[in-house]
Amino acid sequence: MNNFTEKYRLGLRILLLVIIFFIGVGQVSLNKERGEAVSLEQPAFRLSLSSLSGIYFSVGGKIRNLLCPLLILWAAGWIWDRRLRPKRTILKVPLLVFMAVSLLAYFFSPLREISWAGGTRELLLGGFFFFAAAALLTTERSQKIALATLFVAVVLSALAGIYLFSQHICFPPTPHRIWLSFMHPNTTGSALLLLIPLGVAMIMDRNPGWVKTVGVLITVILTVAMVLTFSRTAWLSLLIAMAVLAFYWKGKYKFYFLTTLVLLAVLLILGVNIGPQSYLKERVESFSAFKTDPNIHKRIIYWDGVTRMIGRRPILGYGPGHQVFMAAYETWFKEVETGEKPVHAHNMYLSLAAATGIAGLGAFLWLLAASFCALRTGRRTADNPFSRSFFRGMTAGLAGFLIGGLADNPFFSFRLVLVFWFLLALVVARSSSQSSPEI
């Protein structure tokens, strides 16, 4: 029985690593028809070879097709393996409350027929994914492998996106901007915002030389991709994340780092010409003309509409899902024509309040507070470079991510939702696991 249990856990961990890889790298296909549903998937790994016309497959496009079998097998394992059951962590209760409130918001939604497939299902899957990952990644080795898998996948997608950009192949709805597995450049920027501080933390802490070298390569590649997203919210949020990270260092490194951040911020605000590309100049210079920026004006219009949505149904909102938001906004709350259909409120917190009400937003804020408590505990008890780097990088990345949520809604992307829950699962797993030798 013990032998079977160990092999079963190993199989689940392997499946988890496969899912993490495809979360980061996106769809990989061969000779598969590219319908409208997958037209926004990064094309770098969607191949068509006439010499292999008899072979066709597609993996990773609909990530829930991989996620559901993992969750079913993980839940089945509870019968004979207590170690697979959800762990008692500081995040368990607030997450369960958030999931319960979201389910209630779905049941009482006036647009319930479009809320399940458009949002409630993904929200619940993300929560269960957190519990599964936290239960499976109980050793430092498994945590390192899982984190490395995510970095490898995202770096591959970033390299592919940089290559496509060099060939003038950009994200279709937003020309001149990089195309990664997270699709929209704003969403891509939010994903990179969680990962870049981890790479920087690995460089600055007392890790072995090869770890610092890998950290430099990862940071450079992801930073280039971040610049090419041309997401102003992500740029500023990354500066904030780096400022948070700087406070963990002492002496001259802290002074030099903070000075560099201040100079970069001044350059962005003043709109200095920092590159030869006209679009880059336009995006940077827009910081000095934000009051007249049409995109910011649209967001203010959406925020006004969402505020009225929350006032109409303040307790449980209109139900999760971007389709619910679009239908409710267009039907009942649209007052000013913006020339586009808003898919979300361009504010993570207003979006959550409109979807799940004040109750859901409160549960989410409780979850975030518990996350920072777990990060603080992890930083204080860290006794090896990997742990220190991880908890410091995650604290900075999460802080920047949440600041960015004031001007965007990164939870619009299911892939990014899974990255968010996976990293939080690593936080609770790492803080509760026994310390082991340095990497």
Summary of the structure (lengths in Angstrom):
residues: 439
radius of gyration: 21.7
end to end distance: 32.6
largest distance: 67.6
contacts: 1510
relative contact order: 0.14
helix: 72%
strand: 3%
